[in-house]
Amino acid sequence: MVKKKLIKTITKSLHGGCVIALSLAVTSQVALAQRAFDTALERASDFSSERPLKGLSLPIWGGVQLEAMQVEADHRRMEISVPVPFLPASRFHRSDYDIESAYGYARQKGGAQSLRLSLPYGLTLEAGSRIDSFGGRYNDFIGLTFRWSDLRHHHQRVAAYKGGELPPRDGQFPWLGTLGTVVLIAALAGGGGGGSSASASNNVDEAAATDGNWQLVWNDEFGGTSLDTRKWSMTDSYGRDQCFGGGNNEQQCYTTSSNNIAVVDGKLVLIARPEAGLNQGRSYTSGRVQSSGKADFTYGRFEARIKLPAGQGSWPAFWMLPTDRAYGEWPRSGEIDVMEAINLGVNGNQAVLGTLHFGTPHTYIGGQTTITDINAFNTFAVEWFPDEIRWSLNGAQYASRGQSEWFSSGAAGDPNAPFDRNFHMILNLAIGGNYPGATDGQNFPRQMEVDYVRVYQCEGASAAACK
């Protein structure tokens, strides 16, 4: 018994030492991989843009290998690998790609990173993660690839799993149980890069990454401990004063304070609080975030899962404004309200609104529905096409408006205007104002909780495949 315990203790110590050593080694390889990418991009003009390249060795430091490169008019892809110190037959792989849309911006962008370890008997162990367009991790994976032959034929078997024990293969390779340490070390390699903690935890299920023909192009799952400022700003979209009242005589001043904007337990929390001594006679502070210049889109599906605050004077919203105001000042360049809730819970009110604003004179159209449980999270979405805009609640469409119903005073004769330019997203919690009326001052602080925000786009300028 004593001998078994001693062996177990020694084994655990060795395992721990291996984990620490490899973790340090892999961390150093991430910087090397990035430097290799920069060098490879500088040399990309040396290669033909019409053919994919594989298996080329770049004459730079550390045994860097160019695994693949493809450069075309609307598609670029590159993969490099570097050896990992202290672990023979292993390489750290990094790949990047971007696909340009018909509108001239990167419609899809991302990549992957992984540690690949060549094992005896034709086995390859790989662990890593996908990389989003901001350099953050999502969809961690671990896979074991088997390759063997019988006389003339070569076959390949992939045992892919996420967490848990390695699946047995009909009693063969019983020694695979000893690979636990290697699996753990390789899993650590998945964390060897990416951005801040806010974006590095943007884990999105595979099923959620696509919805029919919709393709996920941007998201924030709020997995860190503070707002990811690579994706959001806490100032007004158009640089207006934080206490300007939204043009509706609202009672709040927006701030950048963690008292009003926080990320807690995987959720963005916008908090409204009473406060004295504010500019312009305001009596509350609150939170607002917007993506202008960081996430701007023309057409797509815009979705957020939100728990709304109730009470007289509460006015939470998930909405969109034009980034460049090409057709003039509001409302000539348009506004898309994905969701607004006015005085939720007051006198049994359960209504949420979806609205378009446009034109001179100011015109607005849209629809409304009711939420069953005002104390629960609900998913609000808008699907924006060139000729139609649809609103849905928890996956059920409740309103639709077509291009024959909107117009632009600044682009006469353009049937798609003003909803044919880049718009950015806004999440805010307003208090009081002309529309909801003054707050009753009860039940403060009030808060709006956002579980995630996701943006999907569809192939083709008309996005017809996603209708």
N, C-alpha and C positions, 0 to 999 in steps of 0.2 A: 504493500500500500504506500509506504514512504517513498519507495523507488518510483512508483507511478506519479506521485505528486511532484517529485523532484523533476522528472522528465517533463511533466506538464508545465511547471514553472519555467524551466529552461526554454521550452518551445515558445511560450508566450513572450519571453524576453527577446528571443531572436526575432519573432514576428514583429514586435514593437520596434526594435532597432531597424529592421528592414523598412517598415512603414516610414519612419522618420527620415532615414537616408534617402529613400526614393522620393519622398515628398519634397525635400530640399533640391534634389537633382532635377525633378520635373519643373519646379518653379523657375530654375535657372534656364531651362530649355524654352520656356515661353518667350522670354526676351530674345533668345537666339532665333526662335522661329519668326518673331516679328521683324527682326533685322534681315533675316533671309528673304522674307516677303518683300521688304522695301527694295532690296537689291534685285530680286527677280523682276519686280515691276519696272525698274529702271532698264533692265535688259530685255523687256518684252518686245521692244521694237526690233530686236535682232532676229525675231522669229516671224514666220509667215502667219498672217492673221486668218488664213483660210483653212488651216488644218490643226486639229488637236495634237498636242505633243505629250508623250508619256515616256517615263524612264530616263530622263535626261539628268546628268550630273552637273550642277552649277559649280564652277571653280571658286568656291568661297570656303570659309572656315568651317571646321567642326563636322565635316562629312555631310553637309547639307545635300539633300537630293530633291530635285524638281520632279515630282511624281506625275503631274499633269498640268497642262496650261491650254486654255482655249480663249482666243480673243476674236470676237466678231463684232459686227456693227451694233447689235443690241444685246449681246450676251458675253460676259467675261467670267472665266473660272480659272482658279489656280490652286494647286495642292503642293505643299512641300513637306518634307520630313527631316528630322534631325535625330541623331543617335542620343540615347539617354545614358549618362555615366553610371557606372556601378551595376548596370543590368545588361548583360550581353544579349544579343539578338533582339533588342528592343529599339523602337523608334517612336518619337513624338510626332504626330501628323497634324497639320493644320490646313484647312481648305477654306476658301472664300469664293463667293459668286455674287454677281448682280445681273439682273435682267431689266433692261430699259423698257419703259412703256411707250405707247404711241404718243404720249404727251411730253416725252423727253426727260423724265425723271426715273429714278430707280424704282420700278414697281415691286420688285422682289429683291431682297438683299439678305445675305446671311452667310453661314458657313458651318464648320464643325471642327472639333479638336478631339484627339484621342491618343491613347497610348496603346501601341500594338506590340505584343510579345510573342515571338516565334518559339514554339514548344516542340518537343520530340513528337514523332509519329504523325507529322503533317498537321499539327494543331496550331492555331493562332488565337491568342486571347486578346480581345480589344475592349477598352472601356473609355468612355468620353462623354461628350455632350454636343448638342447643336448650339450654334451661336446666333443670337438675334442681330438685327441691324445696328444695335447700339453696343455690341460686344459682350452682351450678357448671356449667361447659360440658360438653357432650358432643355427638357427631354433628355436627361441623363440616360445612358445605355451601357450595358455590358453584354458582350457576345463572345461565344466560343465557336470557332469554325473548324470543322473536321474535313480533311481532304485525304483520300486514299485511292488506290487503284487495284483492279484485278485484271491482270494481263494487259488488255488493250484499252480498257475504259477507265476514265477518271470521273470520280463523283465528288460532290461536295455536300456536306450537311452542316447547317447552321443551327446552333442551339442558342437562341437569343432570349434573354430574360432580364428583368429589372428587379434586382434585389433577390434575396432568398438564396437557397442552396442550388448548386449546379444540378441540373436534371440528370439522372443516371441514364446510360444507354445500354439497356439489355444486359447489364452485368459486365460489359466490357469496360476497360480502363478503370478498375476500382481505385487506382491511385489518384484519381481526380480529386478525391476528398482532401488531399494534401495541398491542393492549389488554393485553399482558402486565403492564405496570406497574399498570394499573387493577385487574387481577385480584389482584395481589399486595397492593395497598393495601386492597382490599375484604376480602381474607382476614384482614388484620390487625384489621379491625373486629370479627371474631368473638371476639377476646380482650378486647374493651372492657368487660368487666364480670365479675360472678360473685364467688365467694368466694375462699378461700385456695387455695394451690397443691394442697392435698390433695384438694379436691373439684373443682377446675377441670379436672382431668385424668381425670374419670370417664367415659372414652369407652367406650360400649357399642355393639356392632354392632347394626344394625337387626334382624338375625335373632335376636339374643339378647334384644332388648327385648320380644319376645312369644314365647310358647311355646303354640301353640294358642290357647285363649281366655284363658290367663294373661296379665296385663298387668303389666309392670314398674312397681313403685311406689316402690322404694327400692333403693339399691345403694351400695357402696363398692368402687372398683377400685384403691384405694391408689396413686394416681398421683402423690402429692406426696413430700415428704421427711420428713414427720412425721405422726403420727396426727391425723386430723381430729376434733377434740374437739367439733365440732358434732354428730357422729354417734355418738361413743363416749366413755365414761368409763373411767378406769383404777382406780377405786375399786370396792369391793364393792357389789353391787346393793342390799343392805339395810343398808349402813353398818357392817358388821362389821370387826373388826381384820384387817389384811392378812396376819397370821400365824395366823389362827384354825384353819387346817388343813382347811377344807371339811367339817367334821363327820366326817372320815374319818382323822384323825390324819396328814394329809399333811405332807411334810417341807419344804415351801416357804413362804417369805414372798413375797407379790406386791408389786411395787414399780411406781413410775411412771418409773423410770430408763430412759434410752435403752439401757442395758446389757441390759435385759430386754424392752423394747417398742420396736421400730424399724420404720421403713418404708424398704425398700431395693429399688431396681430394680422398682418397681411391686408390691411385696408387703409385707404385714404380717408381721413376724417376731417371734415370741414365743420368748424365749431363757431357758433354765434354766442357772444357774451355781452351783457350790459357793461358800459364803461362811460365814465364822465370825462369832460374836458376835451372832447374830440373836435376836429375842425368842422366847419360848416354846420354846426349845431347837431351833428349826429350823436346818437346815444348808444350805439352797439358797435363792436368789432366783429368781423367775420372772415371767412376764408374763400378765396377764389383762385383757381389755377387755369392756365390756358396754354395752348401748344403752338401759338403763332411763331413761324420761322423754325420750328422744330418738328412739327408733324402737320403738314398741310396737304390736303387731298382734294382731287376733283373726282367725284363719283365714288361709290362704294357702300359698304354696310358698316355702320357705326353703332357700337353696342356697349352698354355698361350695365352692370348689376349693382343696384343701389338700394339702400335702406333709407327712407325719407323721414324727415322730422315732421311732427304734427304741431298744430297750434295756430292761433290767430296771428296773422302777420308773417308766417313762415312762407318763403318763396324759393325753394330749391329748384335748380335747373341743370340740365345737360343739354348744351346747345352749340351752335356753330355760327361763326361770322366769317365774311370774306377777308382774306389776308391782304389783298392789295387794293380793295375798293375801286375796281376798274370802272364801275358804272356810276360812281359818285358816292356821296355820304349816305348814311343810313336814312331810309331803308332802301335807297335806289340800288345798292349792290347786293341786297338780299340778306336774309337771316333764316337759319334752319333750326327750329327748336325740336330737339329729339324728345325732350320731356320737360314739362313744368308741372308743379303741383302748388296750388294756391290755397292756403288755409286748410290744409289736410286735417281731417278729423273734427273740424268745427261743424257743429250741427249735423254730424253724420256724413260729412263730405268725404268721398273716396275718389274723386275725379283726378285724372292726369290728362294733360293736353299735349298735342303735337301740332306745331304751327309753322307756316311759312310767312315771312314778312317781305314785302317788296314794293316797288313802284312809287310814283308820285302822281296822284295822292297816295298816301300810305294805305296799302291793302294787305289784309292777312286772311289766310285760308288754312284749313287743317282738319283736325278731328279730335275727339276725346273719348276716353273709356274710363272704367273704374277698376281699382285694384281691390282684390278680395280681402287681403290682410294688410292694413296700413303699417303694421309693426314688423313686417317681414321684408326680406330682400326680394326685389323684383327686377327682371331684366327688360330694359328699354332699348329699342333699336329703331334706326331709320335705314331704309334702303334707298339710295339716291342714284337714279338713272338719268340719262340725258332728257328723257321725255316723261318721267314719272318719279314721284317720291312717295314712299310707303312708310307707315309707322306700325310697329308691333309691340305688344306687351307679352312677355314670357313666351315668345315664339308664335303668338297668334296675331295676325294682322288685323288692325282695327280701323285704319283709314288709308286713303290713297288720293293723290292729286296729280293731274296730268299737266303737261306743258301748255295746253290750251287755256289753262286757268291762271297762269302767271304771266308777267310781262316785265320789261325793263324800260324805264323812262330814258335811260342812258344808252340804249342799244335798240332803237326801233327797227323792227324787221328781223331781229334775231330771236327765233322761237325758244331757244334754250336759255337765253339770258334772263335774269342774272345768275342762274344756278348752273353755270358752266365754267366757273373759275375755282381756284384753290380756296378752300375754307379751312379754318382751324377749329379745334374743339375747346369748349369752356365748361368747367364745372364750378358752380358757385352756390352759396346759400345767402340769399338776400333777406332782409328783414323790413317789413312794412313797405310803404310807398303808395302811389296812387291806385294801383290795381288791387292789392290785398287789403289795403287800409292799414291803419296803425296797429301795432302789436298790443296785446293786452298785458305784456310784461310778465306773463306767467311761464313756468316750466323752463327757465333758462338755467344753464346753457343748453342750447339745442344743437343737434349735430346731424349731419348728412354723411353717411358711411358708403364708400364706394369700394366694392370688392375687386372689380377689374374694369378696364376699358380696352376694347379690341376693335381693330379696323380690318376689314376684309375688302379685297378688290377682285374684279372679275376680268377674264381675258377679253380683249377687244374693246374698241372705243365706245360701242353702244352698250356693252355689258349684257347683251341680250341673253347670253347663255345662263345667266343667273336669275332670270325672271321666272 
